[in-house]
Amino acid sequence: MGAYPPPCGGQCGEEAKAQERAVKAAERSLAQALNQYRIGTTSYLTVVTAQAALLTNQRTAINIAYRRMVAAVLLVQALGGGWSNRDLPQIEHGSIRKGSPVP
């Protein structure tokens, strides 16, 4: 496997849902920190900390989505399917070439 992250072993769906809840909570926390900063009850450090927490949660959610995609590709390969760039539609001058499958 090498460059691939470890597949999630069937737990990615649950993990993705939990992480989406964490992202939503971090978004609410950032909104609250911004409101508190605007009215002068907290420092900008609180806002930056909330932004960092949101970014961390978003990056984790992206990593989970990536692992799910890798797991799907590995499953297709394990079942005997192939994966080739030739199978993808070719784009010429901003439009899909005739005869190419539509994505």
Secondary structure, DSSP 8 states (H G I E B T S, - for coil): -TTS----TT-HHHHHHHHHHHHHHHHHHHHHHHHHHHHTSS-HHHHHHHHHHHHHHHHHHHHHHHHHHHHHHHHHHHTT----GGGS--EETTEE-TTS---
